[in-house]
Amino acid sequence: MAPVIKRVYPDSIAFEVGLEEGDRILRVNGRELEDPLDFSFHTSGEEVLELLVEKAQGELWEVEIEREPDEDLGLVLEDIVPKRCPCKCIFCFMDQMPPGMRASLYLKDDDYRLSFLYGNYITLTNLTEKDWRRLEEQRLSPLYVSLHATDPKVRSFIMGTPRAAHGYSLLKRLVSLGIKVHLQVVICPGINDGEVFEKTVRDVVPLYPQVASIAVVPVGITRFRQGLYPLLPVTREYAEDFVRQASFIQKEVHHKLGSPFLFLSDEWYIKAGLPFPPLDHYGDLPQLEDGVGMVPLFLHEWRKLDFSGLQIPTGPLALVTGEAFAPYLASCIESSPLRGKASVVPIRNRLFGPHVTVAGLLSGRDIIEGLKDVPCREVIIPSVALNDDGLFLDDLTPQDVAVALHKKVEVVEATPVGLASIFSAKPVRLQTR
């Protein structure tokens, strides 16, 4: 459906030609529009724009605009309505959500437009020929694809649909369009590991460099798996064995391609109790948002912090984080001027259960419960625990936490610079040496 104008800025080009909130832009220079991405593509670099606009009252306007190349029109379009995922993956985190939470947390999107815009992973199972033609024309790149296995039977089983059987051939079609792709493989013990995993990697290697990376993550299991496929959790012993197996393949592939390509998420090394590879092992950190290299990057940047302007707090501070990252953050604090002034408090995830240990999935109630007996003057919460509206998963806000604990609460960016900035009156920088 053609995009609708959500906002028009005063004194902008859009305002001057009479465009208003609620207007629908049907065409640009004769090209029909489906969404804001189409609008961006068909207006980019164009000095003369001929718009066909449907006013909120139904009247059609033809509007001609002359502008400097890429001069902003001064309007904001409504967000893309995402396509839904047709799969029933045996590991889907959405199926393991607690009941009674806000509706958006149960939305299973599978939309190549959101993959391009935000790095969301897609399955390639719901692409129409119209979608393929658009991908060929607009070359939306990079895209992020959940592959899991190249074996058709295994992929179909994991993803719960026969449509998934063609994943490898669709991947090859995608890269043939000149689109760069980053892959994700979620390992389910006993299903797509071992020989199946090795085959997946070896099948994909010939598609490099259009397939630019593979991120391998362990399956996530919450306490809400009643009635779902009985997946095995990733234990410490399993993680140790898998890291050893994968390290051999990593070295082989790196030698063959001359570049880092296959990456294990940080959770593997944490679960296995093994040291992280050096930071250069991660190349340009192509899958940082999938938890690949986040801890090594944090440790690297912490060591480069300039503490010269640090103002040591007068009272104890509680630094909130998940159980997985807590030991690493604690080691950073112990090696800094904050030692003895700030304490790391690992929060147990009672909402999802003991297998979920990351800070990004902490609820406000769990933070309150975890801090109720912790003596501190102030509570520091990482921004990754909140959504764009400033809400925890259970819809509590940092202010709710502050009221419940009778403490000051501050939210900080979950980086060394973000954390150190709350103790410094001047901008915090990383040392160049």
C-alpha positions in Angstrom: 0.0 0.0 0.0 1.3 3.5 -0.9 3.0 5.3 2.0 1.2 7.8 4.1 2.7 11.1 5.4 3.1 11.0 9.2 4.7 14.4 9.6 5.4 17.5 7.6 8.0 19.9 9.0 7.2 23.7 9.0 9.0 25.8 6.3 10.0 22.7 4.4 9.5 22.0 0.7 6.7 19.6 1.5 4.9 22.3 3.6 5.3 24.9 0.9 3.6 22.7 -1.8 0.7 21.9 0.5 1.5 18.4 1.6 -0.1 17.4 4.9 -0.2 14.6 7.5 -2.5 11.9 6.3 -1.8 12.4 2.6 -0.9 9.3 0.7 1.9 9.5 -2.0 0.8 7.2 -4.8 3.5 7.8 -7.4 6.8 9.5 -7.9 7.8 10.3 -11.5 5.2 7.8 -12.8 6.5 5.0 -10.5 4.0 3.5 -8.1 5.0 3.3 -4.5 4.6 0.5 -2.0 6.3 1.8 1.1 8.8 4.4 2.4 11.8 2.5 0.8 10.2 2.9 -2.6 9.9 6.6 -2.0 13.5 6.9 -0.9 14.7 4.9 -3.9 12.7 6.8 -6.5 13.4 10.3 -5.1 17.1 9.8 -4.5 19.2 12.2 -6.7 16.2 13.5 -8.6 16.0 17.2 -9.0 12.5 17.3 -10.5 9.8 15.2 -8.7 6.3 14.8 -10.0 4.1 13.4 -7.2 0.7 11.9 -7.4 -0.9 12.5 -4.0 -4.1 11.3 -2.6 -5.3 13.8 0.0 -6.9 12.6 3.2 -10.3 13.6 1.9 -9.8 11.5 -1.3 -8.9 14.3 -3.7 -6.0 13.6 -6.1 -3.2 16.2 -6.5 -0.4 16.3 -9.0 2.5 18.1 -7.4 5.7 19.1 -9.1 8.8 19.9 -7.0 12.1 21.3 -8.1 15.0 21.0 -5.7 18.7 20.7 -5.3 19.9 17.1 -5.7 19.1 15.1 -2.5 17.6 18.3 -0.8 15.4 17.0 2.0 11.7 17.4 1.3 10.9 17.8 5.0 8.4 15.0 5.5 8.3 11.7 7.5 6.3 8.7 6.2 4.6 6.1 8.3 6.6 3.0 9.2 6.6 -0.1 7.1 4.0 -2.7 8.1 6.2 -5.8 8.3 5.5 -9.1 6.5 4.8 -11.9 8.9 7.0 -15.0 9.2 5.4 -18.1 7.7 7.7 -20.5 9.5 7.2 -22.5 12.7 10.8 -22.8 13.7 11.3 -25.4 16.5 13.5 -22.9 18.4 11.5 -19.7 17.8 12.0 -17.4 20.7 8.6 -15.8 20.1 6.9 -19.1 20.9 8.8 -19.2 24.3 7.5 -15.8 25.5 5.6 -15.4 28.7 1.8 -14.8 28.3 0.3 -11.4 28.9 3.0 -9.2 27.5 2.5 -6.3 25.0 1.4 -7.4 21.5 4.5 -6.2 19.7 6.7 -8.8 21.5 4.8 -11.6 19.9 5.1 -10.2 16.3 7.1 -12.6 14.1 8.4 -10.4 11.2 10.1 -11.8 8.2 10.6 -8.8 5.9 13.6 -8.1 3.6 12.9 -4.4 3.9 13.5 -4.5 7.7 16.5 -6.7 7.1 18.0 -3.9 5.0 17.0 -1.1 7.3 17.6 -2.7 10.7 19.5 -5.9 10.2 16.6 -8.2 11.0 17.1 -11.8 9.9 14.9 -13.2 7.2 14.2 -16.7 6.0 13.7 -16.2 2.3 10.5 -18.4 2.5 8.0 -15.6 1.8 9.5 -13.8 -1.1 7.3 -13.3 -4.2 8.4 -12.8 -7.7 7.5 -9.1 -7.3 9.8 -9.0 -4.3 12.6 -10.6 -6.3 12.2 -8.0 -9.1 12.3 -5.2 -6.6 15.5 -6.7 -5.0 17.1 -6.9 -8.4 16.2 -3.2 -9.2 17.0 -1.6 -5.9 19.8 -3.9 -4.8 19.0 -3.6 -1.1 22.2 -4.6 0.5 23.3 -6.0 2.9 20.6 -8.4 4.0 20.7 -10.8 6.9 19.5 -14.3 6.4 18.7 -17.1 8.8 20.1 -20.2 7.1 20.6 -22.8 9.9 21.4 -25.6 7.4 21.8 -26.1 3.7 20.5 -29.7 3.9 16.9 -29.3 2.6 15.4 -31.9 5.0 17.2 -30.5 8.0 16.3 -26.9 7.2 12.6 -27.8 6.6 12.4 -29.6 9.9 14.1 -26.8 11.9 12.0 -24.1 10.3 8.7 -26.1 10.3 7.8 -25.6 6.7 8.6 -27.3 3.3 9.2 -23.8 1.9 12.5 -23.8 3.8 13.9 -26.7 1.7 14.9 -24.3 -1.0 16.9 -22.0 1.2 20.3 -22.7 -0.3 19.1 -22.2 -3.9 17.3 -19.0 -2.9 20.5 -17.8 -1.2 22.4 -18.3 -4.4 19.8 -16.4 -6.3 20.0 -13.6 -3.9 23.8 -13.2 -4.1 23.6 -13.5 -7.9 21.8 -10.1 -7.8 25.0 -8.5 -6.4 23.5 -8.3 -2.9 25.8 -8.8 0.1 24.5 -11.3 2.7 25.3 -12.0 6.3 24.1 -15.4 7.5 23.0 -16.7 10.9 23.0 -20.3 12.0 21.3 -21.2 15.2 22.7 -24.5 16.5 20.2 -27.0 17.9 22.2 -29.9 19.6 21.7 -33.1 17.8 19.9 -31.6 14.8 22.0 -29.2 12.7 25.4 -29.6 14.4 28.2 -32.1 13.5 28.4 -33.1 9.9 25.3 -31.1 9.0 27.0 -27.9 10.3 30.2 -28.7 8.5 28.3 -29.2 5.2 26.5 -25.9 5.7 29.7 -24.0 6.1 31.4 -25.8 3.1 28.4 -25.2 0.9 28.4 -21.4 1.7 32.1 -20.8 1.3 32.0 -20.7 -2.5 29.5 -17.8 -2.3 32.1 -15.6 -0.6 32.5 -12.5 -0.8 28.8 -11.9 -1.6 28.1 -14.0 1.5 30.3 -12.0 3.7 30.0 -13.8 7.1 28.3 -16.6 9.1 27.4 -16.0 12.7 26.8 -19.2 14.7 24.7 -18.8 17.9 23.5 -21.5 20.4 19.8 -22.1 20.6 18.0 -20.0 23.3 15.7 -21.8 25.6 13.2 -20.2 28.1 11.1 -21.8 30.8 8.0 -21.4 28.5 8.6 -24.4 26.2 5.5 -26.4 27.2 4.1 -28.3 24.2 7.0 -27.3 22.0 9.7 -29.6 20.4 12.0 -30.9 23.2 15.2 -29.1 22.4 18.4 -29.9 24.3 20.1 -27.0 26.0 23.7 -26.1 25.3 25.7 -27.2 28.3 29.2 -26.3 29.2 30.5 -29.6 27.9 28.6 -29.3 24.6 29.9 -25.7 24.2 33.5 -26.8 24.8 33.2 -29.6 22.1 31.5 -27.3 19.6 34.0 -24.5 20.0 36.8 -27.0 19.3 35.1 -28.4 16.3 34.2 -24.9 14.9 37.8 -23.6 15.5 39.2 -26.1 13.1 36.7 -25.1 10.4 37.3 -21.5 11.1 41.1 -21.8 10.6 40.5 -23.8 7.4 38.1 -21.3 5.9 40.1 -18.3 7.0 43.2 -19.8 5.3 41.2 -20.5 2.1 39.5 -17.1 1.9 42.3 -15.0 3.4 39.7 -13.3 5.6 37.6 -13.9 8.7 34.3 -15.5 7.7 32.9 -17.9 10.3 32.2 -16.4 13.7 30.9 -17.9 17.0 28.8 -15.7 19.2 30.2 -14.7 22.5 27.8 -17.0 24.3 29.7 -20.0 23.1 32.9 -19.0 24.8 31.0 -17.8 27.9 29.2 -21.1 28.3 32.3 -23.1 27.6 34.4 -21.1 30.0 37.0 -20.5 27.3 38.9 -17.3 26.5 37.7 -15.2 23.6 39.8 -15.0 20.4 41.8 -11.8 19.9 39.7 -8.9 18.6 41.3 -9.0 15.1 39.7 -12.5 14.8 36.4 -10.8 14.3 37.5 -8.7 11.3 35.3 -5.6 11.0 32.7 -7.0 13.4 30.1 -7.7 10.7 27.6 -9.3 13.1 28.1 -7.4 16.3 24.3 -7.0 16.8 24.0 -10.8 16.9 26.3 -11.0 19.9 29.4 -11.7 17.9 32.4 -9.9 19.4 30.5 -7.6 21.8 32.4 -8.7 24.9 35.9 -8.7 23.3 35.1 -5.2 21.9 34.0 -3.9 25.3 37.1 -5.3 27.0 39.3 -3.8 24.3 37.7 -0.4 24.5 37.8 -0.4 28.3 41.5 -0.9 28.3 41.8 2.2 26.1 39.6 4.5 28.2 41.1 7.8 29.4 40.3 7.9 33.1 42.1 11.2 33.7 38.8 13.2 34.1 37.1 10.6 36.2 35.1 11.8 39.2 35.1 9.0 41.7 31.6 8.6 43.2 31.2 9.3 46.9 28.8 6.5 47.5 28.4 2.9 46.3 26.9 2.4 42.8 25.2 -0.7 41.6 25.9 -1.6 37.9 23.2 -3.8 36.6 23.9 -6.5 34.0 23.0 -10.0 33.0 24.7 -13.0 34.5 26.7 -13.8 31.4 28.5 -10.5 31.2 28.8 -9.8 34.9 32.2 -11.5 35.5 33.8 -9.5 32.6 32.3 -6.2 33.7 33.5 -6.9 37.3 37.0 -7.5 36.0 36.9 -4.1 34.3 35.8 -2.3 37.4 38.4 -4.0 39.6 41.1 -2.8 37.2 39.9 0.8 37.2 39.7 3.8 39.6 36.1 2.7 40.3 37.3 -0.3 42.3 35.4 -0.3 45.6 33.1 2.4 44.5 31.0 0.6 41.9 29.8 -3.0 42.3 28.5 -5.2 39.5 25.1 -6.8 40.3 24.3 -9.8 38.0 20.5 -10.0 37.7 18.9 -13.5 37.6 16.3 -13.7 34.9 13.2 -15.0 36.6 11.0 -14.0 33.7 12.5 -16.3 31.1 14.4 -18.7 33.3 18.0 -19.7 34.1 19.1 -20.3 30.5 18.6 -16.6 29.5 21.5 -14.6 30.9 21.8 -11.5 28.7 21.2 -7.9 29.9 19.0 -7.2 26.9 16.3 -9.6 28.2 16.1 -8.3 31.7 12.7 -7.2 33.1 12.1 -4.3 35.4 10.7 -6.6 38.1 13.7 -8.9 37.9 16.0 -5.8 38.4 13.9 -4.7 41.4 14.0 -8.2 42.9 17.8 -8.5 42.3 18.6 -5.2 43.9 16.2 -5.1 46.9 18.9 -6.2 49.3 21.9 -4.5 47.6 23.2 -1.4 49.5 23.8 1.4 47.0 23.3 5.1 46.4 22.5 4.8 42.7 21.6 2.2 40.2 23.1 2.1 36.7 21.1 0.3 34.0 22.4 -0.5 30.5 20.3 0.9 27.7 20.1 -2.5 25.9 17.5 -3.5 28.6 15.0 -0.9 27.3 13.2 -0.5 24.0 13.0 2.7 22.0 10.1 3.9 24.2 12.1 3.4 27.4 10.3 0.3 28.5 11.5 -3.0 29.9 10.0 -6.2 28.6 7.4 -6.1 31.3 6.5 -2.5 30.5 8.1 -1.0 33.6 10.2 2.1 33.2 13.4 3.1 34.9 11.3 5.5 37.0 9.2 2.6 38.2 12.5 0.8 39.3 13.6 4.0 41.1 10.3 4.4 43.0 10.3 0.7 44.0 13.9 0.8 45.3 13.9 4.3 46.6 17.1 4.9 44.6 18.3 7.1 41.9 18.4 5.2 38.6 20.3 6.2 35.5 20.3 4.6 32.1 23.6 4.5 30.2 24.8 3.4 26.8 26.1 -0.2 27.1 29.7 0.7 26.1 32.8 1.6 28.0 32.5 5.3 27.0 28.8 5.3 27.9 29.6 3.8 31.3 32.6 6.0 32.1 30.7 9.2 31.0 28.5 9.2 34.0 31.6 9.7 36.2 33.1 12.5 34.1 32.3 16.1 33.6 34.0 16.2 30.2 33.6 14.0 27.2 35.2 10.6 27.6 37.4 9.4 24.8 39.4 6.3 23.9 43.1 6.7 24.0 44.7 6.4 20.5 47.7 4.4 21.8 
